[in-house]
Amino acid sequence: MTFHDTISQNISRIQQRILAACQRSGRSPSEVQLIAVTKYAEVEWAQALINLDHRDFGESRPQQLSERSTKLSDNIRWHMIGHLQRNKVRPVLETGAMIHSVDSQRLLDRIELIAAELGITVSIFMEVNISGEESKYGFAPESVSQSVTRMSDYRHVKLLGLMTMAPHADDPEDARPYFRALRDLQQQMNQGLPAENQMQSLSMGMSGDFEVAIEEGATHIRIGSTLFEGLSSD
Ligand SMILES: *Cc1c(COP(=O)(O)O)cnc(C)c1O
């Protein structure tokens, strides 16, 4: 099989699994956006996905995001999903990416500042360290609402919702309580917000746990390894 065939088969299997998870939980597949995470993928693999009409791509490193956004066709929606240092905000915003990994007030302030300079509005997710693991970035669940309240003065960021990563586990069911906790936190925070500012999206679910994430309300799932299964980079 060529790498095109492998990728085509992988993505249709994933789409079937998304559909099944939506059916199980009474959701519409149109509510769930699949983001192809290409951080370990060759550019040719990303191009194969573009040829299959896939348009949402995620990168975790600013440098690679910038490089690829110039190399690949320009009607791609880029998603920055990894830790972002404040001195890398400008090049990332110049790619037009939305940012899933806003993990501190200082980063948020910087995004607002640079977006204002560029005259753009940036869609963001606030990353929450819902499991409290020391190795993870993100707002503590109890501190995120303070930042969201402050954000009502910001004119250049649009808050889509919360994002998290569940702890690594062999059994996807182990991720469910973390996804549920993120959804509950978002619902709770929405109660204090005016309707037009309420968060509508949840970025959660990766290769190992995306079906559980969909069942718990994910709108953006970020998938890398399963999408490129059976391929090896050189
Ligand atoms: C790498 C990465 C993913 C994709 O992980 P897979 O397990 O390869 O699907 C999703 N989200 C973030 C933040 C990542 O860094």
The ligand as a Gaussian input file, in Angstrom:
#p B3LYP/6-31G(d) Opt

LIG

0 1
 C        0.549000      15.054000      20.338000
 C       -0.672000      15.662000      20.842000
 C       -1.925000      15.139000      20.490000
 C       -2.088000      13.898000      19.623000
 O       -1.705000      12.783000      20.343000
 P       -1.903000      11.291000      19.747000
 O       -1.923000      10.458000      20.955000
 O       -0.724000      11.065000      18.874000
 O       -3.175000      11.273000      19.010000
 C       -3.055000      15.785000      20.971000
 N       -2.968000      16.879000      21.755000
 C       -1.781000      17.416000      22.119000
 C       -1.760000      18.616000      22.982000
 C       -0.599000      16.830000      21.681000
 O        0.570000      17.350000      22.045000

